[in-house]
């Protein structure tokens, strides 16, 4: 019997939610990459198989793949140079299997890597005249052309692993007294701060749009605030822009963030090709998961 392969980690609550909600519709094989040693992976020239306990899945029994949130196992017992090698080898396996799969994948890692790169997004937006806050990326302090106030945000994932756990770096206002003199090895991403009425998260799956207005008491980063959520319509010009972006990025899923300024204009911030969505579905009783399963089941739901 064919199954949906979900590549993720053991603490992915969204996958818990999906498997519980749809276990009557299909069979799942959950590959928790952070528990890699508990699985037996076998790859030959033409076939691959992953076994966990009494459960197995292969390229021949895989209906589709949902590439969610894989995380590396704990390799602290090894020297640091071996940790990098182990992680690289594990990534080569999961990315190689997923990128080479001929069936439906949501989404292939090489597409995710390209689409989630903020420099790639910035250049794409400029080429296609997409309205966004004026921006600077670099390893020098030549951002004087930007107006004030300004914000600074992570250029990549914004996560730092420490001995006490994972630290998250969020978007912050820049202050004149902040020092950015030694950034040769630490590129920065700086934007003009747009006075906003609210923000919008648009979750897209194929032709399905779930646009949520976010009103927050945090004027810089709503992820750090107390928020109110409500559904909102997407302007036709913005919808067409999203459609072209999704097509050009070869994505069937995307979570796209906008600021709606005091001027009423929609300013593009970023697209997360593998963004979180479950909390919005639960708060507003949306059908995002149904649309995702339609993709993974080939429209059978």
Secondary structure by P-SEA (a helix, b strand, c coil): cbbbbbbcccccaaaaaaaaaccccbbbbbbcccccccbbbbbcccbbbbbccccccccccccbbbbcbbbbcccccccaaaaaaaaaaaaaaaaaaaaaccccccccaaaaaaaacaaaaaaaaaaacccccccccccccccccccccbbbbbcccccccccccbbbbcbbbbcccccccccccbbbbbbccccccbbbbbbbcccbbbbbbbbcccccccccccbbbbbbbccaaaaaaaaaaaaaacccbbbbbbbbccccbbbbcccccccccaaaaaaaccaaaaaaaaaaacccc
